[in-house]
């Protein structure tokens, strides 16, 4: 498995991740993701309307989020602007969570702490026992310099535990 990077990607002015900014509409988000070397999609853009955007873009090799290869998921506000971006990665069978997911998660936290400062609301480790399908527990929070927060925790998808990093417009 890849080692987490000591720093995050460069952020454009006023952006929370790469060139993405809270409030960007879907067309702008797609355009920015397509132009960035940090992300790729193997799905032709003509299918986005049919399949939706969630999970169609991924981080590229060498541009993982603090070492984690990720798929991108989005949440939009009532005016159709981007309000949350979630990166899902490191899908791990439940029986390997303690030996595979947890060490990666804790290395990521240490790397993110170096970049954003020590997390608020820190737990010694994420609580993942008893998570139902689709549930997420966030246990690390970093305020962002521009606006919003970065949350990190563990979720359950398709019976596996998943590390989830979420950029959100809300301050936590």
N, C-alpha and C positions, 0 to 999 in steps of 0.2 A: 504494500500500500504506500501511497505517496505521503511524504512528510509535509505538514502544513507550512505554508510560506510565512516568513516573518513580517511581511507587509501586505497590505491590500493593494488592488489596482489603483492607479492614479484616478482621481476624480476630477471631472471638469468642474469649473466654477458653478456653484449653486446646485450641483448634482449630488445625489446620495450614493450612486454606484455607477462607475464608468461615466456615461453621458446621460443616464436616466435621471429625470427629475420628477418629484411629486407633481401631479397635475397634468403630466403629458397624456395626450389622448392615445388611443390604440394605434392609429396610423403612425403617429410620431414614435411610439415605442417600437413598433415593427421596423420602421426606417432606421432608428438608432441601433437596434440590435443587429440588423443586416449589415450596417456600415462598420460595426465594431469588430475588431480582431478577437475580442474576448468571448464572443458567442457565435453559435452556428445553429442552423436548423436543416435537417435533411428532408423536411416536408416542403413541397412547393407552396408558395404564398397563396396560390389560388384555392388551396384546401383549408386555409385558416378559418374562413367563414363557416365551413362545414364542420370542422373538427374542433374549433375553438383554439385559442392561443396557448392555454395551459399545457405545459410539458413539451411544447414543440421546439423551444430553444434550450440549448445546453451550453455550459461553459466549455471552452476549447482547451485542448491539451496545452499545458504550460500556463493557462490562465484560470486555473481552478480557484474557487473561493477559499482562501486560506488552506489550500491543499485538497479541497473537496470538489470532485467532479459533481456538477449539479444540474438539475433541470429547473427551469424557471416557471413560477406560477404567479398569477396576478389577481389583484382585487381593485375594483374601480369604484369611485365615489358617484354620487347621484348626478354630477355633471359630466360623467364618463371620463374623469381624469384618474390617473394612477394614484392609488392611495396606499397600496401594499405590494411588495415584491417578495416572494418567498423562494428560497433556493433549497431544493430537496436533494439529498444525496446520501451516500453510504448506506444503502439498503442492506440490512443485516438480519438474518434469521434470529428469532428470539433467543435460541439457545447459545448464540455467539455474541449477544449484546455485550456481556460483561468483558469478554476477551478481545473483541474486535471493534465494536462501535464506541464503547466508553473510552478506551485509550485515545482514539482518533478525536473524539469530542473534546477531551480535556486538553490535548495538544492544540486544537483549534482555539479554545478559550484562551490559552496562554499566548498564542500568536495575536489574537484579536485584542487582548489586553495591552500588548505592546503598541498596537496601532491606535486604538481608540481610548486607551486608559482603562483602569481596572473597572470591571463590570459592576453595576449596581445589582442588588437583589441576587447575589450569588448564592448558589447552593453548592455543597461539596460535590454533588454529581446530579445529573438529571434523574427524575423519577419516571420510570417507564413501566414498572410493574402495574398491571391492571388497566393499561390503556385500551380503550375500545377502538375498533376500526375507524379511522378518520380523525381520531382525537390527537391533540398535541398538548404537551406540557412544556412551557417556556420557563427557564430558570436562570438565565443570564440576560442582562439588559445593559446596553450601552447607549447613552444619549449621543446623537449625531451633531456634528458641528453646525450644519446648516439648519435643519429642522428634523423633528422626528426621532426615532429610536431604531436600534438594531436589537432584535430579540433572538435568542438561540435556545433551542430545546430539542426534544425528541417527540416524534409522532409515530403513528402506526398506519401503514399503508399495505394493503394486500397481504396482511399477516406478518409483515416484517417491520422492524424498528428502523426509523429513518431520522437522520440529523436534519433539522430544519433551521435555517437562518432566515429571519424575516425583517426586511426594512419596512417600517411603517411610518406614516405621516404623524401619528400620535406620539406625544411625549409620554414616556413611562417612567 
